[in-house]
Amino acid sequence: QVQLVESGGGLVQAGGSLRLSCAASGRTFSSYSMGWFRQAPGKEREFVAAISWSGVNIYYSDSVKGRFTISRDNAKNTVYLQMNSLKPEDTAVYYCAAEGVDSSGTLYDTTAYDYWGQGTQVTVSS
């Protein structure tokens, strides 16, 4: 079992920055990949970024590439999402997720993750 708790969301003006954190407990943090997803009202949950257990492999959606940075600190059991140059279209609830042991799909897919946080709201005003 893995428990995930996100923090760091809030209201920011367009062009501003936020850093989200996701603290994990339970299974050995350094043994699994982590992802960030987001869901806007009326839309499906979409992939934002993912990072392998070692931090060597990192993936971004095209919509955030160059603006967002995912990182992890295995000593602190925490994954981060630094979000810069925020746009109103980035407004959503952001979720962190932990890869499952026997899950299907790639790290871009929600099906690859067995554990999800409760989400944190990010609102970007124009």
Residue pairs with C-beta under 8 A, 6 or more apart in sequence:
1 26
1 27
1 115
2 24
2 25
2 26
2 27
2 32
2 98
2 114
2 115
3 24
3 25
3 26
3 115
4 22
4 23
4 24
4 96
4 97
4 98
4 115
4 116
4 117
4 118
5 22
5 23
5 117
5 118
6 20
6 21
6 22
6 94
6 95
6 96
6 117
6 118
6 119
6 120
7 20
7 21
7 22
7 23
7 120
8 18
8 19
8 20
8 21
8 120
9 18
9 20
9 94
9 120
9 121
9 122
10 18
10 121
10 122
10 123
11 123
11 124
11 125
12 18
12 86
12 122
12 123
12 124
12 125
13 124
13 125
14 86
14 87
14 88
14 124
14 125
14 126
15 85
15 86
16 86
16 124
17 82
17 83
17 84
17 85
17 86
18 83
18 86
18 122
19 80
19 81
19 82
19 83
20 36
20 80
20 81
20 83
20 94
20 96
20 120
20 122
21 78
21 79
21 80
22 34
22 36
22 78
22 79
22 80
22 81
22 96
22 117
23 76
23 77
23 78
24 34
24 77
24 78
24 79
24 98
25 77
27 98
29 74
29 77
30 53
30 54
30 74
31 53
32 53
32 98
32 99
32 100
32 101
33 50
33 51
33 52
33 53
33 57
33 98
33 99
33 107
33 112
34 50
34 51
34 70
34 72
34 79
34 96
34 97
34 98
34 99
35 47
35 48
35 49
35 50
35 51
35 96
35 97
35 99
35 107
35 112
35 113
36 48
36 49
36 50
36 70
36 79
36 81
36 94
36 95
36 96
36 97
37 45
37 46
37 47
37 48
37 94
37 95
37 96
37 97
37 110
38 45
38 46
38 48
38 90
38 92
38 93
38 94
38 95
38 122
39 45
39 46
39 92
39 93
39 95
39 119
40 91
40 92
40 93
43 92
45 95
45 110
46 61
47 61
47 107
47 108
47 109
47 110
48 60
48 61
48 64
48 68
48 81
48 94
49 58
49 59
49 60
49 61
49 64
49 68
49 70
49 81
50 58
50 59
50 70
50 107
50 108
51 57
51 58
51 59
51 70
51 71
51 72
51 79
52 58
52 107
53 74
55 71
55 72
55 74
58 70
59 107
59 108
60 68
60 70
61 108
63 89
64 83
64 90
67 83
67 84
67 85
67 86
68 81
68 82
68 83
68 84
69 80
69 81
69 82
69 84
70 79
70 80
70 81
70 82
71 79
71 80
71 82
72 78
72 79
72 80
73 79
73 80
79 96
81 94
81 96
83 90
83 122
86 122
86 124
87 124
88 124
88 125
88 126
89 124
90 122
90 124
91 122
91 123
91 124
92 121
92 122
93 119
93 120
93 121
93 122
94 119
94 120
94 121
94 122
95 116
95 117
95 118
95 119
96 116
96 117
97 110
97 113
97 115
97 116
97 117
98 113
98 114
98 115
98 116
99 107
99 112
99 113
99 114
100 112
100 113
100 114
100 115
101 114
103 111
103 112
103 113
103 114
104 111
104 112
105 111
105 112
106 112
